[in-house]
Amino acid sequence: MGAAVARLRAAKGLTQQAVADAVGISQPHLANIESGRDGPSVATLRALARALGVTVDSLLQEGPPDAPGRPPAHNAATAGHGEMTEGARGPQEPR
């Protein structure tokens, strides 16, 4: 979500300070939202969408790496072991 905010802000030629002022947050807080270190409150998310001229949905569209429809992140700790665990598909037998 933060990357979408940064991309939209840059596409509109706005500085972090200008968006932060319009939203009512500090520039460092906006920088942390854009980098993914902080998540915005619902009120801040709505204000960001308003300031950027988009819907909240469009900001959330990017979603986290494990969002539905996105490929799962590679897990080096379990890669190549062939073990299946219980999860969204139910219990699985080891291969």
N, C-alpha and C positions, 0 to 999 in steps of 0.2 A: 504494500500500500504506500509506503514511504517513497518508493521509486516512482510511482505514478504521480505523487504530489510534486516531486522534484522535476520530473519530465514536463508536466503541465505548466509548472511555474516558469521553467526555462523557455518553453515554447511561447509563452506569453510575454517574454522579456521582462519578467518581474524579478526583483531581488528577494532574497529571504527576508530582509528587513521590511520591505513593502508588504509582503504577504503576512508576515508576523503582526505588523501593525494593524492590518485590515482584520485579522482574525482575533486580535487581542491577546496574543501570547508573545513570549520573548523570542528573539532570533535564535538563541542557542537551543530553545525547546523545539523550534521548527527544524533546525538542523538535525536534532536527535530524532525527530519523527521521520525526516527524509532518509536518514541513514539506517533506520530500523532499530535504533537503540531505545526509543520511547514509542509508545502507542498513544494516539490522541484519545481524549475523552469523546463521548458521543457528541457533545456540544461543540468541541473543537473540530471534529470531523465534519459536522454540518457547516460550520463557519469556513473551513477550508474549501469545501465544495462551492459555497457561495462566492468566496473570494476568487476562486479560479474559474467560475462560470460553468461548473459541471455538476452532475448529480453525485450524491454520495455513492450510489451504485457504481459509477464509473471509477471512483477512487478505490473501491473495494474489489473491482473486477480483477485486478492483478492477483490479489489473494496471496496467502502464505504459500511456501513451497509444497506443503502437503494438502493443498486445497483440492476438492474434487475436480477431476478433469485434468489435473496436472500430473506428470509422471512422478513416482516416488523418488525421493532423494536417495542417492547411493549411500549405503551404509558399509563402510570398509570393514567394520568389526564382524559382520555376518556374511559378507560377500563371498560366494564360492563354497559355502559350507553345505548348501543343498537342504538345509533344515527348514521345515515349515512349522509355523506356530499358529495357535488359534488367533483369529482376527476377523475381519469383515466377512471372509468367506467361510467361517466356521472352522471346526477342528480338522486338521489335515494329518495324514499319516506321513512319517518320514519316508523319503525316497530311497 
